[in-house]
Amino acid sequence: MNSYFDLGDQLHLVESDGLAQNQKPIVWVPSRWVSILRVFVPGKSRHQWQQALPYALEEQLAQPLEELHLVSLDRDKEGWVTVAVLAKQRMQAWLSALEQANLSQAWLVPECFRLDYTIEPTNEAMSPSLWRFAESTLEPETLLVRTAKFSGLSIAKAQWPVFREMAEKQNADLNIEPFIAVQNQPKPSDLARMNLRQGEFAVVNHQQSMWRHWRWPAGLAAVWLVLLGLQTHWQTQQTLQQAQAYQQQTETLFRQLFPQTQRIVNIQVQTQTFLAQAGSQAGQISPVSVLSLLEPVILANSAVKPGRMDWQNQRLTLTLTANTTEQLDQLMAHIHSRLPAGWVARLEVKGLTAQQAEGVLHVHAN
C-alpha cells in the first residue's frame, strides 16, 4: 500500500511498492471527506461546461462554493458530469503535510478508487448493478463502495443495509449485488483523472514554475538584445553612408582641382604627386598649394559641403553650403588658423534661407 492520510489528517508514510516510470507518488485519502456527485451540465466546449459546473452543483452543496474544491472526473456524451467535492481547507492541510514530508509532487486519490472495477465481457450488460465493495484500511468499521469507474464512496458497516435499500428504492431498475473486490492500484491513465490535485491545487512543475518566474525578465532581455542589434545595424549603415558621402565629396573636389586627371586610383597618392610637381613653383600661389591647405579642413567638417570651384588670376573661388551661417563661420576660423603668411581668405555670403546658407570662399595671395 502507498502512503495515506487517516481521518485525523495525519500523514502515514509507507514505502512505495513500485511506480511506473515518470509516475507521481500516490497518497490515498479517506473517501469520507470526498463527495462524488453526478450532475447535468450544458455546454459544447470543455471551457463552457466547466464554467457552468459550480452553478449546476450549487443546490446540492451544503457549504458555500468558495469554500469547496471541485474536481471534474468524467463527462459522458449526454452532458452528465461526475465531480469530486471536498473542502479547500482540508486540501490545504494535506498539501502542507506533503510539503513537510518532501512529497510536494504526490497525487491525492480517494481510497474508494483502490477497488478493482474491471468489467468482464460476459457481465458488461449488467455493469450498472455491479457494485464493488471491500473493507477500508483508512476508516475503521467502514466499507468502501465502488459504484462506477469514476464514482464511489465510503459508508459505515452498520449503515450499509439501510443505504442499499434506499439506493434500490431510488432506482427501480437497480438490483445491487455487491461484488467483493480486491484493493488494487488503478491504471496510471485513470489515476490522472482521479487525482484531486487539479486546478488551483495542481502539482507544480519546478522547471515550469522557474520559467514563469523568469519569463518576463528573459523576454525583456531578448527585446533589449533585438533593439541593441537594430541600433548597431542603424549606426553601421549611418557610418557607411557618411563614408560614401565623404568619398564622393573628396573625388568631386579632386576632379575640380585636377581636371586633367582621367582616372582616380588613389586620391592620396595622386594628390601628393601633384603637390610634389607643383612644389618647384616657389613664390607663386597655385591651386595645388591652396588644395593642400583647404582639403583637410573642409573634408573634416561634414556640416559644410563644397561646390563649384574656379581658379583664375592666382585666385581660388569655392562655393560652400551649410545649414547655418555659424557653420560657415566655424569653417573660416579653422581656415584662418592654417593660412600661411601672405595669404588671404574671405567668405562672401551669397544666399541665406531658413534651411540653408550659401557662401563663396575666396583665397589669394596678398
N, C-alpha and C positions, 0 to 999 in steps of 0.2 A: 504493500500500500504506500501511496505517496504521503507527503506532509499534509496536515489538515488543521482546521480551526474547530475548537469544541464550542458548545453552546455559550460559554463564557467569553468567547472571542480570544481564547488563549491559543497561540500557535504551537503545534506539536510537530517537531521536525523528525521526519522518517527518511532513512536513506532510500534514494530512488532505486527502483528495480529495473532501470534501463530506459533511456529515452531514445527516440529516433533522432537521426541527425538533424540539426537546426531546430529541434522541437523545444518549446519552452517548458520549464518545470511546472508541474501541476500541483496545486494546493486545493484540496477539497474543502467545501464549506457546508454547514448544516442546511439541509433543504428547508428546515422550518423557517429560516429567515428570508427565503426567496419564494415569492408568489408567482406562479406561472399562469398567465391568463390568456384567453383567446378572444379576439375582438375583430369585428369587421372594420376595415379602414379603406376608404375610397382613395383613388389616386393612380394615375398611369405610371408615372416615374417613381423611382425609389425616393427621390428628394420630396416629392409631393406627399406620398403616404407617410413618410417619416415625420414630416412637419405636422400632419393631421393626427398622428398616433396619440400624443398626450391628451388631446381633446376627446378622442374616442374612448379613452380609458377613464376619464375624469369621474364618471358616475360610479365606477366600480372600486374606486380608491377611497380609503378612509383618511389618508394623510394628504396634505397639500402637495401639488405636483412638484413644487420647487424643493421639497424635502426628499424626493424619491429619485432613484436611478433606474432608467428604463433601458432594457437591452432587447432588441428585436432578434428573436431566434429563428423565425421562419415565417414565410408568407406564401400561401397557396395561390393558385390561378384565380380563384374566386374573390380574393382580396381579404381572406381571414389571416390575421397576424397572430402568431404565438409570441408573447413578450414576457420576459422575466422582470419582476419588480422587487426592489429592495431599498432600504433606507440608505441615503447617501452617507449619513453619519457612521453607519456600520462599515460601509465600503472604505471610508477614510481611516477607520480604526484598523481594518485588516491591512490596508496598504502601509500604514505606519509600522505595523509589526513586521511585514515583509521587508521593509527598508532596513529595519534594525537587524534582521537575520540575513542580510545580503541576498535577498530573493526579490529584488525590485523588478525583475523580468518575468516573474512567475505568473501563470494564469490562475484565475479563481473559477472553479466549476462546482455547481451544486452536486451533492452526493448522490441524488437520485439518478443522475446520468451515468453512474457506475454500473447500473444494472444492464445486462446484455439485452438488446432489443432486436436481435436478428430475427427476421420473419422467414420461416420456412416456406418454400414454394407451395407445398400442399395446404398450408394454413393461410395463404395470402388472402383468400376471400373472407376469412374470419378475423383478419387482423384488427378491426375496430374493437373486438371484445377480448383481445389477448393482452391482458394487463400482467406486467411482471411485478413481483414483489420479493423483498428479502429484508432481513433484519439490518437496521442501521448500525454502523460501527461508531458513529459520532453522537447519536442521540439514544440514550438508554430507553429500553421498553418502547421502541418506535419501529414502525415498518416503513421501508422505502417502497414507493409505488411508481412504476414507470408506465404511464398510460399511452404514450406515443413516442415517436422518435425524438421530438423536442419538447416533451411535456412530462411532468412528474411532480411528486410531492412526497412529504413525509407525514405520517399520522400515528398517533399513539395506538398501541395494540388494542387497548380497551375500547377505542372508538371505531375500530375497523368494521364490525358488523353494522353499526348504525350508518357509517359512511357508505358502505356498499349498498345498503337498502335505499338510501337517499339517491345515490347515483343511478340505480336501476329505475327508480320511480321517475326521475327527470328525463330519462331516455328509455322509452318502452322497448326499443329495439336492442338495448344493451343488456347482454347476459354475461355478467362478469364471471369468468372462470380464471381465477388467479393462477399464474404460472410462476412457479418458484424459479427465480433467475440467479445465476451466479454473478458475483460482482467482478466486473472486468473494466479495463480502461478502453474508452471509445476510440474510434479511429481519429488520427490527427486532424483530418478534414472536418469531422463532426465536432471535435473539441474546440476548434477555432470559432465555431458558431455558438457553442455552449458557454464559451468564456465570458464571464461577467465584466471583464476589464475591456470595456469598449467605450467609445465616446470620450467624455472628459476624464475617465479613469483608465484609458488605454495605456498599454505598455509603451514607454518612450524609448525609441532607439537613440542611444547616446550619440552616434555619429550624426543622425538627422537633427538631434537637439543642438549639437555643436554647430551644425551648418546653419540652422535657423538663427542661432545667436550671432554668427559671424557673417551672415549673408549680406546684411546692409553695409558693414564696413568693406567687405570684399567687393560688393557692387560699386561702391563709391570709389574704391581704389582703381577698379577697372575703368570706370568713367574718366577718372583723373589721368590714367595712362593714355587713354584714347585722345583726350584733349591735349595732353602733352605732345603726343605724336603728331597731331594735327598742327599744333603751334610750331613744332620743329620743322615740319614739312613746309608750312607757310613761310617761315623765316628763311629757309633754304631757297625757296622759289624767289623771295624778295631779293636775296643776295645775288642769285643768278641773274635776275632781271637788271639789277643795278650794275653788275659786272658787264653785262652785254651793252647797256647804255653807255657805260664808261668807255668800252672798247669802240663803239660806234662814234662817240664824240672825238676820241683820240684819232681815229682814222680820218674823220672829216677835217679836223684841224690840220693833220699831216698833209692831206691832199691839197688843201688851200695854200699851205706854205711851200710845198714842193710839187707844183702841178706837173713837173716833168717826170715824176715817178709813175711808171706804168703798172707796177705790181708791188703790193705790200707783202713782205715776207716776215720781217721782224722790225717793228716800228722803232724799238730802242736802238738796235744796231744801225738801222738806216739813218736815224736822226743823228747819232754820233758821227757817222761817216760824213753827212752833210755839214755838221758843225766843224769837223776837222778840216774839211775842204775850205770852209769859209774863214777859218782861223787865221789864214795868211793875210787876209784883208784887214790889217791893223789900222786903227784910227778911223775906220768907217763903220757906221751902223748898218746892219744888214738884217733881212728877215730871219736869217738863221739865228743871229745873236738875240734878236727880240724873242724868237720862239723859245730859245733856251731859258729865257727869263720867265715868260708867261705860262708856258705849258704846265710845269708842276703846280703853279699857284692856281690856275683856272681848273685844271682837272681834279685837284684836291678839294675844290669847293663844288659839291654836287648841286647846290641850290642855284648856281649860275650856269646858264647854258650858252656856249659860244655860237656865233652865227657866221655871217659873211665876213671875210677878211680881204682887205686890199693893201697893196704896197705901192706907194708912189712918192717919188721925190724924197727918199730916205725917211718916209713916214709910214707907220703901220696903223691901219684903221680896222678895228674889230668890233662887230656888233655883239652885244651881250643882252640876254634876257633873264629876268628873275621874277620872283613873286612880289618882292617889295624893293624899294629903293635902299632900305637898310642893308639888304644882302649885297647890293652893288657897292655900297659904301664900304662894307667889310672887305670885299674883294680888293677894292682900291687901296685900302690900308695895308693889306698884305703886299700888293704890288709896289707901293711906295717904299716899304721897308726893304725891298730887294733891289731897288733901282741903283745902278752904279752912278758914280759922279758924272754929271754932264748929260744925263738922260732925264726926259720929262714925260710924265704920264698924266693924261687928263681925261675925265669922264664927262661926256655930254649926254644929258637925259633927253631922249627923243620922244618917248611916249610913256604915258602913265595912266593905268586904269586900276579898277578895284582888284583885278585878278593878276595884273602883270605890269612890270616895269621894264622898259626897254631903254638901253643906253648905247653910246658908241665910245669905245676906248681909243684914244689917240696916244701913240707912243712915238717919240722922235728925239733926236739929239739936240741939245740946247746950243 
